[in-house]
Amino acid sequence: FIDIAEDEFDQSLIVRSCQVHSMMPMMQFSAAPWRVLTPEECDICRKFAQLHTSFGDYIMKQVRHAAETGEPIVRTMEYEFPGQGFNRKMPQYMFGPDYLVAPVINEDDSVRIELPEGDWRDDLGDTHHGPKILELKDVPLDRLPYFYRL
């Protein structure tokens, strides 16, 4: 990140990466956010670090389960929902058995989410019944879409 021209550096990539790491067993940064981000973007990263902290008990439960069973904590959709059409490359993943995480990786800030069967509550508190495809447009930089299996 040394000597990178500001107009060549997309700071939103650091923020979106931070979001994904917030819904993983460990959270890490390739660079200290306060060294490469604006104060506003740094505040967004702080928000997601706090989200990660709020998942501490859930993460430790998944760590203990993984140690006992060998099951992964971060799972492909096919692993969690075998035979339901998720056996292909897709950015969404399961964080343990309860959370579907749908990172925003498109430059236009859109994301396509394929919800499996069942009832799901999203990060905004809305409930969705799957199977269902959601197309979110213009997802703000301070939002990581994720869904809790009800």
Summary of the structure (lengths in Angstrom):
residues: 150
radius of gyration: 16.2
end to end distance: 41.9
largest distance: 49.1
contacts: 396
relative contact order: 0.14
helix: 35%
strand: 23%
